[in-house]
Amino acid sequence: MRKQMRIENPLIIVFEHDGKIVTHLHPEEHTYEHYGMLIADIVRHIAKAFKVSEEAVWEWVDKERHRPTTGIEEIKVQ
């Protein structure tokens, strides 16, 4: 039997809604440095999941960082 997991305090939630990527950060107990380390961990997980090098993923991160394909807009959730 599988044990059910309940996520109580997510740090980042990312999902697609109406064709847009929505990101919610929950930084109350963490700093931007902590999130920077989290991003590095995510890059490593992506590289492993797609069986590519971390450098290949960072290349795309840098491309997006230097020429963003989307802006950041704040969406009010009711």
N, C-alpha and C positions, 0 to 999 in steps of 0.2 A: 504494500500500500504506500502511495506517495504522500509525503508530508507536505501540507500546504504552507506556503510562505506568505507572510503579511508584511508589507513594506510600510513602516510607520513614519520614518523621517528621511525621505529621498533627498539627495543633494541636487540632482538634476533630473528633470523629466523632459524628454524630447519626443515629439510626435508630429504626425502630419495631419492637418485639418484644412479642408477646402483648398487643397493644393499648395498650402504653405507649411513650412516647418515652424513649429511652435516650441519654444524652449522656456522652461520655468526653472529659475535658480532659487535655491533656498539657502542663502548665505548667512543666516543669523549667527551661527556658531563658528564660521570659518572665514578665512581671509582669501584675498585674491591669490596669494601664494599657494594656499591649499588647493584651490581650483586649478592653478597652473600645473601642479603635480598630478591632479586628477586627469587633466587633459593628456599628459604624457602617458599615463596608464591606459587611457582609452585608445590612444594611437597604437600602443603595443597590442592591445586586445584586437583591434581592427586588423593589424598586420597578421596576427596569428589566424584570425577567422578566415581571412582571404588568402592565406598562404603567400604573402608578399613580404618584402622587407619593410622594416619600420621607416627606412629612408624613403621608400616609395610613397608611403602614406604622408610623411612629413612634406614631401615635395608638393603634394596636392594641398596640404594645409597651408603651406607658404604661398602657393598660387592664389588661394582664396583670401588669405590674409592681406596680400599686396593689392589685389583687385577683386574686392567683394562682389559677388554676383547678386546679392540681396542686401537690403538695408535692415536696420534693426528698428522695429516699431513696437510700441507698447500696446498691448491689447488688454482692455479691462474685462475681467471675468466676473460675471454676476453670480 
